[in-house]
Amino acid sequence: MNSSLPRILFGLAVSVIAVDVVWAALGHFSIDVVAYARLGLLSLALLAGGIFYRAKRPDPNLAAMLLGASFLCAFSAAASVLNYFLLTVAGPRIDFLLTGIDHAMGFDWVRTMVTMSHHPTLNWVFFNVYRSSLPQIAFLMIVLAWSGRHEEVYRYCLAVAVGALIAIMIWTIVPSLGAKSIYPLPPAVERHLVLDVTGDYGRALVRLLHNGPGFITPTDVRGLIAFPSYHAVLAVLMIWYARTIIWLRWPMLVLNLVVLVSAPIQGGHHLIDIFGGCAVTVLAILAVRWAETLRLPSVPVQASAIRGFALRRAPQSPGELI
């Protein structure tokens, strides 16, 4: 295994956290410091367990699972805070441009939603499958670790993070909030739909983009990005990293193809958002392959990880992040 990957992961997490800490201090944002501190403590506890099983009582599979969980806990919180900060510098919205592209491809979001309102059972399936993406992330990481593919755990976590950063970067330059943010559905249609992302949610995102992030707390984090769809990024990544596990390959393929199909309905996405997410996934996988060619200076894992995460304590005083 490329021993640089864990250090790349935690170097990435610490870098995002450091940006958040500095920006929080300079920007005087309102942040739920206590809630993010709890996430920080959880991440540190998982990190300590991973270091123990990597160095003191070697169990590479368990170590990878714990280190991966620590990284995802820290990085996801830090990246979401960064995304909220970027509301203050985001460019002009491109939702109407994306809608025009959808229409050119023959896709009408409102008509699709009206059609779905006549199929409550199918909509219920889409609702539950779309909401399965986050549990799937944890489940696949555990399966990869316990099936002896601990190297894949690090690749998988890095791909999830790189995909998120690419999506955030694109969104900051050309933000979009999805079809649900520009098309109000008739009340009769909304009453017959169970949606993960509603019209009210879309209108709340518009207010966030116009007014700034307000109070930032992990208990009320909203997914801001429409294009490229991060749900699509995760769906394709899970198909890709589950492909080597015979008993899981086909269930994950079917499940995540349904996630992709359901994204315009349950996520209120433009259709082009899904294609954008798939393209980002390819870039993330290529970035992971490139990262594996790197050979960082040899530093004990315990020392590098602990030194990096020592920075993690800083946010708990100024106006923090994770």
N, C-alpha and C positions, 0 to 999 in steps of 0.2 A: 504493500500500500504506500501511496505517496504520503509520507508523514507530515508534509507541509499543509495538507488540506485542513486539519483541525485548526492550525494556527491561522490559516487564511480566513476560516470561518469566524473565529473570535476576533481577529484583527478587523474584519469587516464590521462586526457588531460594535466593537469599541469605537470605530471611526464614526459610525452613524450616531452612537450615543454622544460622542464628543461634540459633534456638530449640533445636536439637539441642545446639549447643555449650554454651549456658548450662545446659540441663538435665543434660547429661553432667557438667559441672563440679559442679553442686549435688547431683546424685543419686549420684555416685560409681559409675557403671555400669562394667562390665568390657567394654572395646571393643577390637577388633583395629585399633589406630591405624595400623599400618603398611599393612595391606591397604586401609583407607579412604584413606590418603594417596596410595597408588598410583592409586586411582580419581580422586582430586582432581587429580593431575598430568595424567592422561589428559584429564580435562575441561578443564583449563587449556590444554593443547596444542591441543585442538579449538577452544577459544574463540579462541586466538591466530590460528589458521588462518582462522576465520570473520571475525574483525576485519580481517585482511589482505585477504581477498577481498571484503570489504564496503567498505573505505575506501581501500586502497592500490592494489589491482589489481581494480577493480570486476567482479565476476562474481556477480550476485545469487543465481543458482541454487546455485553451489558454496558461497557464503557461508551461505545458508539451511541447506544440508545440514550443514555443519560446526557452525554455531551450534545447530541443532536437536540434533545428536548430543551436543554439549557439555552442553546443557541436560538432555537425558534422562539422560545419565550422572550428572550431579550431582544432579538432582532425585530420580531413582529411588532412589539410595543414601540420600539424606537422608530421603526419605519413609519408606523401610523402617525406618531407625533410629528415626524418630519413632514409627512404629507399634509397635515393640518397647518403647519407653519408655512408651507409653500402656497397655501391659499392666498397669502398676502402678496405674492409676487407672480402669481399665475397669469398667463397670457389671456387673450380673448377666446371665448368659447367657440367651438366648431360644431356644435350639435346640429345646426341647420345644414351645414355642409355634409355631415355624415348621413343625415336623413336623405339628402339629395342622392348620395351614393346608394343608399338602400333602395330608393325608388328606381334608380337606374338598373338595379339588379332584380327588380320586380317584387321587392319586399315592402309591405305596408304594415307598420307596427300596429296601428289602431285596428285595422281589419283583422289582423292576427289575434288581437286581444278579444275582439267581439266574437270571433270564431271559437276561441278557447272558453268563453263564458257558456257555450252550449255543450261543453264536454267536461263536466265537473270531476269525473273520475280520473281522466287523463291529467287534468290540471292538478289534482291532489298528488298524483305520482310525481309530476314535475316539481311541485312544491317541496316534497320530501327529499327527492334526489338532489335538487339544487342546494338544499341546506346541508347535505351530507359532505360537502367539500372539506370543511375544516376537520370534522372527525376522521375523514379519510387520510388527511395529512399525517395525523398521529398514528393511525392504524398501520399505514404502509411503512412508516419508519420503524415501528415495533416489529412488523413481519420481516422487514429486511434485516434487522439486527438479529433476531432469533433464528433466522434461516442461515446464519453464517455470512451474510453479505454486509459485513460492517463497513467495508470500503464504500459500498453503494449508499450507506446512510449519509456519509459526509458529502458525496457527490449530490445526492438528492437535496440535502439541506442547502447546499451552496446554490443549486439551480433554483430552488424556491426563492432564495434571497436575491439572486441576480435578476430573476424575472421580475420581482417586485421593484427593484431599483430602476430597471429599464422602463417599466410601466409608469412609475412615478415621474421619471425624467420626461417622458413623452407627454404625460398629462400636464405637467407644469408648463411646458411650452405651448401646448394646444389643448387646454382643458375641455373636457366634455362630461356631461352629467347623465347622459342617456336619454332615450326617447321618452321615458316617464317624466322627464323634467320639462318637456315642451308640449306634450299632448295630454290634456286632461281627458280621462275616460268618462263616458256617460255614467251617471250614478247607477242605472239599471245594470250596466255591464260590471261595474266594480262590485256590486252586491253579490254577483254570482261567481266571483273569482276569489280564491284564497291565494294571496301573493306574499312572497318574501319581501319584495320591494314594491311599495305602493306609490300612488301619485303624491300622497302627503310627504313621503320620504323624498321624492324627487324635488318637491317644492322647498323642503328643508335644505336640500343641497344647494339650490339656487340662492337661498338666503345666506348660507355659509360662504359661498363664493363671493357674494356681494358685500357681506358685512364682516367677514373674518371669522376665525375659528371659535371665538368666545371661550367658554370654560372647557378645557380639554381633559377628559377623563376616560379611562379604559372601560368604564361601565356603560358608556354611551358613544362608542366609536362607530362612525358611519363610513361605509366604503365610498370614497369620493370618485374613484376612477371608473369611467365608462369605457373610453377607448385608450389603450387596448384593454380588453376585458381580462382582469386578473383571475376571475373564475375560469376563463378559458385556459389561461396559462397553467393554473393548477391542474385542471382536468387532463391536459395533454401530458404534463409532467408525470402525473400518476399513472397514466397509460404507459408511458415510456419506462418508468422505473419498476413497474410491476411486470414487465414483459418477460423477465427471466424466471419468475416464480410460476411454475406450471399451473398449480391449482388456483392461483389468484389472477392469472393473466386475462382470461376471458371475462370473469365477473367485473374486473376493473375496467376493461375495455367497454363493455356494454354500459356499465353504470356511468362512466364519464362521457361517453357519446351522448347519453341522455342529458347529462349536465350541459353539454354544449348546445343541444337542441333547445333545452329549457331556458337558457340564459336570456334570450330576448323577452321571454314571457315573465319569468320569475325575477330576473334581475333588471327588467326594464331597459335592456340594452338595445342599441342599434345592431342590426345584423353584422355590419362591417366591424363592430367591436370584437366579434368572435374571431374573425379572420386576423385581425390585428393581434389578438392574444396568442393565436397559434404561431404567428411570425416571431413574437417575442420569445416564445418557448424555444424555438430553434436557436435563437441567439443565446439564450441562457445555457442550453446544453453545450453549444460550441464554446462558450466562455468557461464552463466547467472543464472541458477537455483541455483548453489552453492552460487553465490554472494547474492542472495536473502535471504540466511540463515544467512548472516552476520548481526551483530547488532553493528554498530559503535557508539561511544560515542555521546550523544546528543549535537549537535552544531547547532545554528541557521543557516538556509540555507543562509540568506543574508551574514552573516559574513564569513562563510566558503567559499562561492563562490567568494566573493570579495577578500578575502585574497589570495585565490588560484590564481585568475586571475590577482592579482597585479604583480605576477611573469611574467605575460604575456607581460609586458612592457619592460622587460630587453632585448629581442632580437633586439629591434629597435636601439640599439647602437653598440654592438660588431660585429655581423656578422650573424645574426639571423636565425630565423626560421619562426615562424608565429606570 
